[in-house]
């Protein structure tokens, strides 16, 4: 919203509500907007937590993915000896 749009909205509000009630109405609108913003932030935080939960569970279930040095990694690979064996 640019400044011209805000001025038009204030002029319309002044005409519709009147100069006596305009400060009260603007104060109420400000409170409502703050509450909506807080509710929006809460919803976004909860959605982020829900979206991250599968990743967190996978990290807990797969200790090898995190590189946790406390857990032993499987030793399925033996070093390859590139020198030919001579008898």
N, C-alpha and C positions, 0 to 999 in steps of 0.2 A: 504494500500500500504506500503510495507516495503522499506527499504533504497536501496536494490538492484534493485527493480523495478523502483524507482525514478532515480537512476543512469543510468539504461538502457535507460529510456525515454529521459534523458538529452543528452546521447551520440547520440541517434538517431536524436534528434532535432538539435544537433550540426552538424551532417553530412548533414541533409536535408536542414537546414536553413543557416548554415555557421556561423562562429564566429562573423562576423560583425553585423549581424541582430539578433543574439540569445538574447541579453539583451532586445531588443525592443519587440521581440515575447513573451518572458517570462513575460514582463511587461503587454502586452496586454492580455495574458492568465490569469494573476492574476486579472486584472480588470474585465474580463468576469466572472471569478469564484466568485468574490465578488458580482457582480450584480446578478448572479444566486442564490447565497446564500440569498441575501436580498429579491429577488422575492419569493424564497421558504419560507422564514420566514413570508412574508406577506400572502401568500396563506395559510399556516398553521394557522396563527392567525385568518384569516377570516373563515376558516373551523371550528375552535374551537368556534368562536362566533356563527356561524350558528348552530352548534351542541348544544350549550348551550341555545339557544333561546327558545326552547320548555320548558325547565326546568324553565327558568326565567318567562315565561308567566304563567306556572302552579302555580308558587309561588305567582305571582300577583293575579291570579284568586282565589286561595285558601288560604285565610289568616290563616286558622286553621292549615295548614300544616307547616307554619313557626313558630308557637307558638307566634304570635304577641299578646302581652297582652293587647293592646288597643282595640282589637275587642272582643266582647262578644262571648263566646263559647255557643253552644246550650246546654240547660239544659234538656236533654231528660231522664236523669237517676236520679232516686230518690234513696236515700240510702235504703238499704235493712235492715229492722228491723228483727233481728234474734230471738228476744225474743217473745214467744207466748203471744197472747193477752188474758188477763183474764178479765172476766166481773164481 
